[in-house]
């Protein structure tokens, strides 16, 4: 409270409430004195004028929401009330802070010729009974092109900065974040993986010193962090972990959240996307409704398959029409590709190929045959059924999930390709897997494509070549986001495509 008097006088509002009767020097005119007494008596606390002076002196008027409470000739009563309230109510919660009157209570100072009845004890009781004070704090304001849309009050800026840094850590790698905050370049990529090259907050954040209602001031990092995560939204939805659930599986079953998103919104419980979950654990599945939008640009170095040009068919008059012979088996190559990705609040928005280097050249398949018709017998090797593939829910990511869910990272409803040559044997609809297709490759293998956006483009009995567009990625049936539910049957037994059939890197 040492700075009370200086802060109090600085905080006094200059209210232009000047009585016409006070504008002119008044001595003893009966009609003027009666008017002033009447006005004072209109205050919340009755107060009389005791005398009229020849010289002006400073007085202090206390107002409550614009209504005069009473007049004081010095500020000692108010100072005593504030010191007592601070000692009893605020010293432990807000150490080394100043407090002031509540938002609606303010003091106006002016010169007057009058002496007023001393009602300082009544004014002090009035303030105590209102029991509303403001405390020294910091205002954090969030604004966009339309102006300020949200603000909070914090006890000190350290807890705000700590909460903001932790929140940014949901979306930016911790090492990269520290480098960027220190205006340094994050470590360059030397192998497959990602690095965050920059980030930005779309909105403007400003801080300033202020006085705020004590019950509105955040005093812990956790309070600020929850505000950054959800704003004023208090609605949360929870999921109870079941046997065999994984972090990715929980997300797949709840609005298509990624494993990282599930981890971030349950950071007090989950610290790794590979963490083993305990049955019965309650996990929040309501994604952030953030106050700010965090844009992150990532470089992603990945190994991708490279497919050769179309199969080369060579007519051989020594082979009977309708029969074929593989002269050279096709083999996918690989390349190192560098993408620049744009993420917003932890959600991938777009990706653009920056460069690529072929590390293994693909081998073109050569088939000798006696006809120009595309054969319906597969090669026994498979390609990804989508471009830019990423697995959103792997084999067994939740109980009964005996397939892999594949997304196109950069074109969510992109084309769906035949993984190998063959003949369409099913093109139908199921309440769970939506529109789906099964291709028989004539060599003991069949492939399954579920959740297609529309019926497949080929009829039952038609032959397809490896890489033919057979439909479009979708989310028909029971699906929380667009993807293809894909698995391989080998002699009738369901197989995980990542077990040696597809190049599932990482």
C-alpha positions as CSV (number, residue, x, y, z in Angstrom):
1,X,0.0,0.0,0.0
2,X,3.0,2.3,0.0
3,X,2.1,3.8,-3.4
4,X,-1.5,4.2,-2.4
5,X,-1.7,8.0,-2.3
6,X,0.1,8.6,-5.6
7,X,-1.9,5.8,-7.3
8,X,-5.1,7.0,-5.8
9,X,-4.7,10.6,-7.1
10,X,-3.6,9.4,-10.5
11,X,-6.6,7.1,-10.7
12,X,-9.1,9.9,-9.7
13,X,-11.3,10.6,-12.7
14,X,-11.9,14.2,-13.7
15,X,-15.7,14.1,-13.9
16,X,-17.2,17.2,-15.4
17,X,-20.0,17.5,-12.8
18,X,-19.8,21.1,-11.8
19,X,-22.8,22.7,-10.2
20,X,-24.0,26.0,-11.6
21,X,-24.2,27.3,-8.0
22,X,-20.5,26.5,-7.5
23,X,-19.4,28.4,-10.6
24,X,-19.8,31.8,-8.8
25,X,-18.5,32.9,-5.5
26,X,-21.3,32.4,-2.9
27,X,-21.4,34.2,0.4
28,X,-24.8,34.3,2.1
29,X,-27.5,34.5,-0.6
30,X,-30.3,32.5,1.0
31,X,-31.8,31.2,-2.3
32,X,-28.4,29.9,-3.6
33,X,-27.6,28.2,-0.3
34,X,-31.0,26.5,-0.2
35,X,-30.4,25.1,-3.7
36,X,-27.1,23.6,-2.8
37,X,-28.3,22.0,0.4
38,X,-31.2,20.5,-1.6
39,X,-28.8,19.0,-4.1
40,X,-26.5,17.5,-1.5
41,X,-29.5,16.0,0.2
42,X,-30.2,14.2,-3.1
43,X,-27.0,12.1,-2.5
44,X,-27.2,8.5,-1.3
45,X,-26.1,9.6,2.2
46,X,-27.7,12.7,3.6
47,X,-25.2,15.4,4.2
48,X,-25.6,19.1,5.2
49,X,-23.5,22.1,4.3
50,X,-22.3,23.6,7.6
51,X,-20.8,26.9,6.4
52,X,-19.7,29.0,3.5
53,X,-16.1,30.2,3.1
54,X,-14.7,33.2,1.3
55,X,-11.9,31.0,-0.1
56,X,-12.2,27.9,-2.2
57,X,-10.8,24.6,-1.0
58,X,-10.5,21.1,-2.5
59,X,-13.2,18.5,-1.8
60,X,-13.7,14.9,-3.0
61,X,-17.0,13.5,-4.2
62,X,-17.6,9.8,-4.2
63,X,-19.9,8.5,-6.9
64,X,-21.4,5.0,-7.4
65,X,-22.5,4.4,-11.0
66,X,-22.9,8.1,-11.5
67,X,-24.9,8.7,-8.4
68,X,-23.3,10.9,-5.7
69,X,-22.6,9.0,-2.4
70,X,-21.2,11.9,-0.4
71,X,-18.5,14.5,0.0
72,X,-15.2,14.1,1.8
73,X,-12.7,16.9,2.7
74,X,-9.8,14.4,2.7
75,X,-9.1,10.8,1.5
76,X,-8.0,9.3,4.7
77,X,-11.3,7.3,5.3
78,X,-11.0,5.7,1.9
79,X,-7.3,5.0,2.4
80,X,-8.1,3.3,5.7
81,X,-10.8,1.1,4.1
82,X,-8.5,0.0,1.3
83,X,-5.6,-0.8,3.6
84,X,-7.9,-2.8,5.9
85,X,-9.5,-4.7,3.0
86,X,-6.1,-5.5,1.4
87,X,-4.7,-6.8,4.7
88,X,-7.8,-9.0,5.3
89,X,-8.8,-10.2,1.9
90,X,-6.0,-9.7,-0.7
91,X,-2.6,-9.7,0.8
92,X,-2.1,-13.5,0.5
93,X,-3.6,-13.8,-3.0
94,X,-2.1,-10.7,-4.4
95,X,1.1,-10.0,-2.5
96,X,2.8,-6.6,-3.1
97,X,-0.1,-5.4,-5.2
98,X,-2.3,-2.3,-4.8
99,X,-6.1,-2.4,-4.6
100,X,-8.5,0.4,-5.5
101,X,-12.3,1.0,-5.4
102,X,-14.7,-1.2,-7.5
103,X,-15.3,-0.4,-11.1
104,X,-18.5,1.7,-10.5
105,X,-17.1,3.6,-7.5
106,X,-15.0,6.7,-8.5
107,X,-13.9,9.9,-7.0
108,X,-14.1,13.4,-8.5
109,X,-12.2,16.3,-7.0
110,X,-13.3,20.0,-7.3
111,X,-12.9,23.3,-5.6
112,X,-15.8,24.5,-3.3
113,X,-16.7,27.4,-1.0
114,X,-18.6,25.1,1.3
115,X,-17.8,23.2,4.5
116,X,-19.7,19.9,4.6
117,X,-20.9,17.7,7.5
118,X,-18.4,15.0,8.3
119,X,-19.9,11.7,7.2
120,X,-16.6,9.9,6.6
121,X,-17.6,6.9,8.8
122,X,-20.9,6.5,6.8
123,X,-18.9,6.6,3.5
124,X,-16.4,4.1,4.8
125,X,-19.2,1.8,5.8
126,X,-20.8,2.2,2.4
127,X,-17.6,1.1,0.7
128,X,-17.2,-1.8,3.1
129,X,-20.7,-3.0,2.5
130,X,-20.3,-2.8,-1.3
131,X,-17.2,-5.1,-0.8
132,X,-16.2,-4.6,-4.4
133,X,-12.5,-3.8,-5.1
134,X,-10.2,-3.7,-8.1
135,X,-6.7,-5.1,-7.9
136,X,-3.5,-4.1,-9.7
137,X,-3.2,-6.5,-12.7
138,X,-2.4,-6.7,-16.4
139,X,-4.9,-6.7,-19.2
140,X,-4.3,-9.0,-22.1
141,X,-6.3,-8.0,-25.2
142,X,-6.9,-10.1,-28.3
143,X,-7.9,-8.2,-31.5
144,X,-8.3,-8.7,-35.2
145,X,-9.3,-6.5,-38.1
146,X,-12.6,-5.9,-36.4
147,X,-11.1,-4.7,-33.1
148,X,-10.9,-6.3,-29.7
149,X,-12.9,-9.5,-29.4
150,X,-11.6,-10.9,-26.1
151,X,-9.5,-10.0,-23.1
152,X,-8.4,-11.4,-19.7
153,X,-6.8,-10.0,-16.6
154,X,-3.7,-11.7,-15.2
155,X,-1.9,-11.3,-11.9
156,X,1.4,-11.0,-13.6
157,X,2.7,-11.4,-17.2
158,X,4.9,-14.4,-16.3
159,X,2.0,-16.8,-16.0
160,X,0.6,-15.5,-19.3
161,X,3.9,-16.0,-21.1
162,X,4.3,-19.5,-19.6
163,X,0.8,-20.5,-20.6
164,X,1.2,-19.1,-24.1
165,X,4.5,-20.9,-24.6
166,X,3.0,-24.2,-23.4
167,X,0.0,-23.7,-25.7
168,X,2.3,-23.0,-28.7
169,X,4.1,-26.2,-27.7
170,X,1.0,-28.2,-28.7
171,X,1.6,-27.2,-32.3
172,X,5.4,-26.4,-32.6
173,X,8.1,-28.9,-31.7
174,X,9.7,-27.9,-28.4
175,X,13.3,-27.5,-29.7
176,X,12.1,-25.7,-32.8
177,X,9.9,-23.4,-30.7
178,X,12.8,-22.4,-28.4
179,X,14.9,-21.6,-31.5
180,X,12.2,-19.6,-33.2
181,X,11.4,-17.7,-30.0
182,X,15.1,-16.8,-29.7
183,X,15.1,-15.7,-33.4
184,X,17.3,-18.6,-34.4
185,X,17.0,-21.1,-37.3
186,X,15.8,-24.6,-36.2
187,X,18.1,-27.4,-37.0
188,X,18.0,-28.5,-40.7
189,X,16.5,-31.8,-41.6
190,X,19.2,-34.5,-42.1
191,X,16.8,-37.5,-42.3
192,X,13.1,-38.2,-42.7
193,X,10.8,-36.3,-40.4
194,X,9.6,-32.7,-39.9
195,X,10.9,-29.4,-38.6
196,X,9.0,-26.2,-37.9
197,X,10.4,-23.4,-40.0
198,X,8.1,-20.6,-38.7
199,X,4.9,-19.9,-36.9
200,X,2.6,-16.9,-36.5
201,X,-0.5,-15.9,-34.5
202,X,-3.1,-14.5,-36.8
203,X,-4.5,-12.1,-34.2
204,X,-2.8,-9.2,-32.4
205,X,-2.2,-9.6,-28.6
206,X,-1.4,-6.5,-26.5
207,X,-0.8,-6.2,-22.7
208,X,-1.1,-3.2,-20.4
209,X,-1.2,-2.4,-16.7
210,X,-4.7,-1.8,-15.2
211,X,-6.9,-2.4,-12.3
212,X,-9.5,-5.2,-12.5
213,X,-12.2,-6.8,-10.4
214,X,-10.4,-9.2,-8.1
215,X,-12.6,-12.1,-9.0
216,X,-11.8,-11.7,-12.7
217,X,-8.0,-11.9,-12.3
218,X,-6.3,-15.1,-13.4
219,X,-3.6,-16.1,-10.8
220,X,-2.3,-19.4,-12.3
221,X,-0.8,-20.6,-15.5
222,X,-3.5,-23.3,-15.7
223,X,-6.3,-20.7,-15.8
224,X,-4.7,-18.8,-18.7
225,X,-3.9,-22.0,-20.6
226,X,-7.5,-23.2,-20.4
227,X,-8.7,-19.8,-21.7
228,X,-6.3,-20.1,-24.6
229,X,-7.5,-23.6,-25.4
230,X,-11.3,-23.1,-25.1
231,X,-12.0,-19.4,-24.5
232,X,-15.4,-19.1,-22.7
233,X,-16.6,-22.5,-23.9
234,X,-17.3,-24.8,-21.0
235,X,-18.8,-27.7,-23.0
236,X,-16.6,-30.8,-23.0
237,X,-17.3,-34.3,-24.3
238,X,-15.6,-37.4,-22.8
239,X,-14.8,-40.9,-23.9
240,X,-14.2,-43.9,-21.6
241,X,-11.1,-46.0,-22.7
242,X,-12.1,-49.6,-23.6
243,X,-9.9,-52.7,-23.8
244,X,-7.4,-52.6,-26.7
245,X,-7.9,-48.9,-27.3
246,X,-4.9,-46.9,-28.5
247,X,-4.5,-43.1,-28.6
248,X,-5.0,-43.2,-32.4
249,X,-7.9,-45.5,-32.1
250,X,-9.7,-43.2,-29.6
251,X,-9.2,-40.3,-32.0
252,X,-10.4,-42.4,-35.0
253,X,-13.6,-43.3,-33.1
254,X,-14.2,-39.7,-32.0
255,X,-14.6,-37.2,-34.8
256,X,-11.5,-38.4,-36.6
257,X,-9.1,-36.7,-34.2
258,X,-5.4,-37.5,-34.8
259,X,-3.4,-39.2,-32.1
260,X,-1.5,-35.9,-31.6
261,X,-4.8,-34.0,-31.1
262,X,-6.0,-36.5,-28.5
263,X,-2.7,-36.2,-26.7
264,X,-2.8,-32.4,-26.7
265,X,-6.3,-32.0,-25.3
266,X,-5.4,-34.6,-22.6
267,X,-1.9,-33.4,-21.9
268,X,-2.4,-34.0,-18.2
269,X,-2.9,-37.7,-18.8
270,X,-1.2,-38.5,-22.1
271,X,2.4,-37.6,-22.9
272,X,3.0,-39.8,-26.0
273,X,0.9,-40.9,-28.9
274,X,2.2,-44.5,-28.2
275,X,1.2,-44.4,-24.6
276,X,-0.7,-47.5,-23.3
277,X,-4.1,-46.4,-22.1
278,X,-5.7,-47.8,-18.9
279,X,-9.2,-49.2,-19.4
280,X,-11.8,-46.9,-17.8
281,X,-9.8,-43.7,-18.2
282,X,-11.9,-40.7,-19.1
283,X,-10.4,-38.8,-22.0
284,X,-11.7,-35.5,-23.3
285,X,-12.6,-35.7,-27.1
286,X,-13.7,-32.0,-27.5
287,X,-11.0,-30.4,-29.6
288,X,-9.9,-26.9,-28.8
289,X,-12.1,-23.9,-29.5
290,X,-9.1,-21.5,-29.4
291,X,-9.0,-17.8,-28.8
292,X,-6.1,-17.4,-31.1
293,X,-5.2,-19.1,-34.4
294,X,-1.6,-20.6,-34.5
295,X,-0.3,-21.0,-38.0
296,X,2.8,-23.3,-38.3
297,X,4.8,-23.9,-41.4
298,X,6.6,-27.3,-41.4
299,X,9.1,-28.9,-43.7
300,X,8.4,-32.6,-44.0
301,X,11.0,-34.9,-45.5
302,X,9.6,-38.2,-46.4
303,X,10.4,-41.3,-48.5
304,X,7.8,-41.9,-51.2
305,X,7.3,-44.7,-53.7
306,X,8.0,-43.9,-57.3
307,X,6.1,-46.0,-59.9
308,X,7.3,-46.7,-63.3
309,X,5.5,-45.8,-66.4
310,X,2.6,-48.0,-67.5
311,X,3.2,-51.7,-68.0
312,X,4.8,-52.4,-71.4
313,X,2.9,-55.1,-73.3
314,X,4.8,-56.8,-76.0
315,X,2.9,-59.0,-78.5
316,X,4.5,-62.5,-78.9
317,X,3.2,-64.7,-81.6
318,X,4.4,-67.8,-79.8
319,X,2.0,-67.1,-76.9
320,X,-1.6,-68.1,-77.3
321,X,-4.2,-65.3,-77.3
322,X,-5.4,-64.6,-73.8
323,X,-2.3,-65.9,-72.2
324,X,0.6,-63.9,-70.9
325,X,4.1,-64.2,-69.7
326,X,6.0,-61.8,-67.4
327,X,9.3,-60.9,-69.1
328,X,10.3,-58.3,-66.5
329,X,8.7,-57.9,-63.1
330,X,7.8,-54.3,-62.1
331,X,9.2,-52.9,-59.0
332,X,8.5,-49.6,-57.3
333,X,11.4,-47.2,-56.6
334,X,11.6,-44.5,-54.0
335,X,12.4,-40.9,-53.7
336,X,13.1,-38.4,-50.9
337,X,10.5,-35.6,-51.1
338,X,10.5,-32.3,-49.2
339,X,7.1,-30.8,-48.6
340,X,6.2,-27.4,-47.1
341,X,3.1,-27.9,-45.0
342,X,0.7,-25.3,-43.5
343,X,-1.0,-26.2,-40.2
344,X,-3.6,-24.2,-38.4
345,X,-4.3,-25.0,-34.7
346,X,-2.8,-28.5,-35.2
347,X,-4.8,-29.3,-38.3
348,X,-3.0,-29.8,-41.7
349,X,-4.4,-27.3,-44.2
350,X,-2.2,-27.8,-47.2
351,X,1.1,-29.1,-48.5
352,X,3.3,-28.2,-51.4
353,X,6.2,-30.3,-52.9
354,X,9.4,-28.2,-52.7
355,X,11.9,-30.7,-54.1
356,X,12.4,-34.4,-54.6
357,X,15.4,-36.7,-55.3
358,X,14.9,-40.2,-56.7
359,X,17.0,-42.6,-54.6
360,X,15.9,-45.9,-56.2
361,X,14.8,-46.0,-59.8
362,X,11.5,-47.9,-60.5
363,X,11.6,-51.0,-62.8
364,X,9.0,-51.1,-65.5
365,X,7.0,-54.2,-65.8
366,X,7.1,-55.9,-69.3
367,X,4.5,-58.5,-70.2
368,X,4.4,-60.6,-73.3
369,X,0.9,-61.4,-74.5
370,X,-1.1,-62.5,-77.5
371,X,-3.8,-59.8,-77.2
372,X,-4.2,-56.2,-76.6
373,X,-6.8,-56.7,-73.8
374,X,-5.5,-55.8,-70.3
375,X,-5.0,-59.0,-68.5
376,X,-7.0,-59.6,-65.2
377,X,-4.1,-61.3,-63.4
378,X,-2.2,-59.2,-60.9
379,X,1.5,-58.8,-60.5
380,X,1.5,-59.8,-56.9
381,X,3.0,-56.4,-55.9
382,X,0.8,-53.5,-54.8
383,X,0.8,-49.8,-55.0
384,X,-0.8,-47.3,-52.6
385,X,-4.5,-46.8,-53.4
386,X,-4.2,-43.0,-52.9
387,X,-1.7,-40.2,-53.6
388,X,0.2,-38.5,-50.7
389,X,-0.7,-41.4,-48.4
390,X,-0.8,-41.2,-44.6
391,X,-2.3,-43.7,-42.3
392,X,-4.8,-42.2,-39.9
393,X,-5.7,-45.4,-38.1
394,X,-3.4,-48.4,-38.4
395,X,-4.1,-52.1,-38.2
396,X,-5.6,-52.7,-34.8
397,X,-5.6,-49.1,-33.7
398,X,-8.9,-50.0,-31.9
399,X,-10.5,-53.3,-31.2
400,X,-11.8,-55.1,-34.4
401,X,-10.0,-52.7,-36.7
402,X,-8.5,-55.2,-39.1
403,X,-7.5,-52.8,-41.9
404,X,-5.6,-49.6,-42.4
405,X,-7.3,-46.3,-42.9
406,X,-5.5,-44.2,-45.5
407,X,-5.9,-40.5,-46.3
408,X,-4.5,-38.3,-49.0
409,X,-2.7,-35.7,-46.9
410,X,-3.2,-32.9,-49.5
411,X,-6.5,-33.8,-51.3
412,X,-8.9,-35.4,-48.8
413,X,-11.4,-36.4,-51.5
414,X,-8.9,-37.3,-54.2
415,X,-8.8,-40.2,-56.6
416,X,-8.8,-43.9,-55.5
417,X,-6.5,-46.3,-57.5
418,X,-6.5,-50.0,-58.1
419,X,-3.6,-51.4,-56.1
420,X,-2.9,-54.1,-58.8
421,X,-4.5,-55.5,-61.9
422,X,-7.5,-57.6,-61.6
423,X,-11.3,-58.1,-62.0
424,X,-14.0,-56.3,-60.1
425,X,-16.0,-58.9,-58.2
426,X,-18.0,-56.6,-55.8
427,X,-19.2,-53.0,-56.3
428,X,-21.8,-52.4,-53.6
429,X,-22.8,-50.6,-50.4
430,X,-22.7,-51.5,-46.7
431,X,-24.1,-49.6,-43.7
432,X,-20.7,-49.6,-42.0
433,X,-18.2,-49.3,-44.8
434,X,-20.4,-47.4,-47.2
435,X,-19.7,-47.7,-50.9
436,X,-17.0,-50.4,-51.3
437,X,-15.3,-52.4,-54.0
438,X,-13.4,-55.7,-54.1
439,X,-10.9,-56.5,-56.8
440,X,-9.8,-60.1,-57.4
441,X,-6.3,-60.2,-58.8
442,X,-6.5,-63.8,-60.1
443,X,-3.4,-64.9,-58.2
444,X,-4.8,-65.6,-54.8
445,X,-5.0,-62.0,-53.7
446,X,-8.0,-59.7,-53.4
447,X,-8.1,-56.0,-52.3
448,X,-10.8,-54.2,-50.4
449,X,-11.6,-50.4,-50.7
450,X,-14.2,-49.0,-48.3
451,X,-16.0,-45.6,-47.6
452,X,-15.8,-44.6,-51.3
453,X,-17.6,-41.3,-52.0
454,X,-19.8,-42.8,-54.7
455,X,-20.2,-46.2,-56.3
456,X,-17.0,-47.4,-57.9
457,X,-16.4,-46.5,-61.6
458,X,-16.2,-50.1,-62.8
459,X,-18.9,-52.7,-63.0
460,X,-18.6,-56.2,-61.7
461,X,-16.8,-58.4,-64.2
462,X,-14.7,-55.5,-65.7
463,X,-10.9,-55.7,-65.6
464,X,-8.8,-52.9,-64.2
465,X,-5.1,-52.2,-64.6
466,X,-2.8,-51.3,-61.7
467,X,-3.2,-47.6,-61.0
468,X,-6.6,-47.2,-62.8
469,X,-8.8,-44.7,-61.0
470,X,-11.6,-46.8,-59.6
471,X,-13.4,-44.2,-57.6
472,X,-13.1,-41.3,-55.2
473,X,-12.0,-41.2,-51.5
474,X,-15.1,-40.6,-49.3
475,X,-16.6,-41.1,-45.8
476,X,-19.8,-43.0,-46.6
477,X,-21.1,-45.5,-44.0
478,X,-19.6,-45.0,-40.5
479,X,-16.6,-42.8,-40.9
480,X,-15.5,-39.6,-39.1
481,X,-13.5,-38.3,-42.0
482,X,-12.6,-39.0,-45.7
483,X,-10.3,-42.0,-46.0
484,X,-10.2,-45.5,-47.7
485,X,-10.6,-48.5,-45.4
486,X,-8.1,-50.9,-47.1
487,X,-7.0,-54.4,-46.6
488,X,-5.6,-57.4,-48.6
489,X,-7.0,-60.9,-48.7
490,X,-4.5,-63.7,-49.4
491,X,-6.2,-67.0,-50.2
492,X,-9.2,-65.7,-48.2
493,X,-7.1,-64.6,-45.1
494,X,-7.2,-61.0,-44.2
495,X,-3.7,-59.4,-44.2
496,X,-2.3,-56.2,-43.0
497,X,-1.1,-54.2,-46.1
498,X,1.8,-52.9,-44.1
499,X,3.2,-56.4,-43.5
500,X,5.4,-56.4,-46.6
501,X,2.8,-55.4,-49.2
502,X,3.0,-51.6,-49.1
503,X,6.0,-49.4,-48.2
504,X,4.6,-48.1,-44.9
505,X,7.6,-46.0,-43.9
506,X,7.8,-44.9,-40.3
